[in-house]
Amino acid sequence: MKTPAKIGIWMDHASAHTIEPAGSSDKEIRIVSRFTPNEQSETIHKGEEVLHNKERGQQKSYYEAIAKVILGYDHVLLFGPTNAKNELMNLLKEDAHFANIRIKLETTDRMSEPEQQAMVNKYFAQQS
């Protein structure tokens, strides 16, 4: 029987990065939303509706990139200070590809990378 693949993903609306539990692979993936403040200020001159449509499209691409990472794991901890993780979870619930992946959401304050690693280690240690 294979060992379940586990990963933590810290995220907000601007960026996300993966954190594997201690003793796992050291590979880290960073995903950045392409809807930057510069792009927002350029788009706002075209009108509010254009701004919102562009923002929704960019956020969808951002969430799809995170979802692609999640597909490679059996157990995922999504955490961070904003409701971005909830928005992503709503999209994942609509996709049958994610039905057998255990996904847990945790709201946290902003954290340093060592604090994020400690949280992922603690969470998955408690799940064993």
MOCORCOR-V382604 format. One record per residue. RES is the residue in one letter. SS is DSSP state (a for helix, b for strand, c for the rest). D_CENTER is the distance of its C-alpha to the mean C-alpha in Angstrom with 2 decimals. Layout:
[[RES,SS,D_CENTER] [RES,SS,D_CENTER]]
This chain:
[[M,c,27.86] [K,c,24.69] [T,c,22.45] [P,c,19.13] [A,c,16.25] [K,b,13.80] [I,b,10.60] [G,b,8.55] [I,b,5.09] [W,b,5.91] [M,b,4.63] [D,c,7.32] [H,c,8.88] [A,c,10.05] [S,b,7.85] [A,b,5.12] [H,b,6.98] [T,b,7.87] [I,b,10.67] [E,c,13.21] [P,c,15.86] [A,c,19.12] [G,c,21.41] [S,c,18.86] [S,c,18.36] [D,c,17.83] [K,c,15.77] [E,c,12.73] [I,c,10.56] [R,b,9.61] [I,b,8.33] [V,b,10.08] [S,c,10.76] [R,c,14.40] [F,c,15.58] [T,c,17.12] [P,a,19.72] [N,a,22.46] [E,a,21.53] [Q,a,21.40] [S,a,24.87] [E,a,26.27] [T,a,25.15] [I,a,26.41] [H,c,29.93] [K,c,29.74] [G,c,29.24] [E,a,26.78] [E,a,26.31] [V,a,25.48] [L,a,22.97] [H,a,21.14] [N,a,21.31] [K,a,19.98] [E,a,17.09] [R,a,16.17] [G,a,16.53] [Q,a,14.43] [Q,a,11.50] [K,a,12.03] [S,a,12.08] [Y,a,8.82] [Y,a,7.16] [E,a,9.66] [A,a,8.86] [I,a,5.41] [A,a,7.72] [K,a,10.36] [V,a,8.98] [I,a,8.56] [L,c,12.14] [G,c,13.58] [Y,c,13.08] [D,c,14.99] [H,b,13.29] [V,b,9.68] [L,b,8.96] [L,b,5.95] [F,b,7.53] [G,b,8.52] [P,c,11.45] [T,c,10.81] [N,c,10.61] [A,a,7.61] [K,a,6.02] [N,a,9.55] [E,a,9.78] [L,a,7.16] [M,a,9.11] [N,a,12.24] [L,a,11.76] [L,a,11.17] [K,a,14.26] [E,c,16.30] [D,c,15.88] [A,a,18.17] [H,a,16.46] [F,a,14.00] [A,c,17.00] [N,c,17.68] [I,c,14.32] [R,b,14.17] [I,b,10.97] [K,b,11.43] [L,b,10.07] [E,b,11.45] [T,b,12.21] [T,c,13.25] [D,c,15.08] [R,c,14.24] [M,c,14.66] [S,c,16.15] [E,a,14.88] [P,a,17.64] [E,a,16.70] [Q,a,13.10] [Q,a,14.83] [A,a,17.38] [M,a,15.12] [V,a,13.53] [N,a,17.16] [K,a,18.59] [Y,a,16.32] [F,a,16.98] [A,a,20.61] [Q,a,21.15] [Q,a,19.96] [S,c,22.53]]
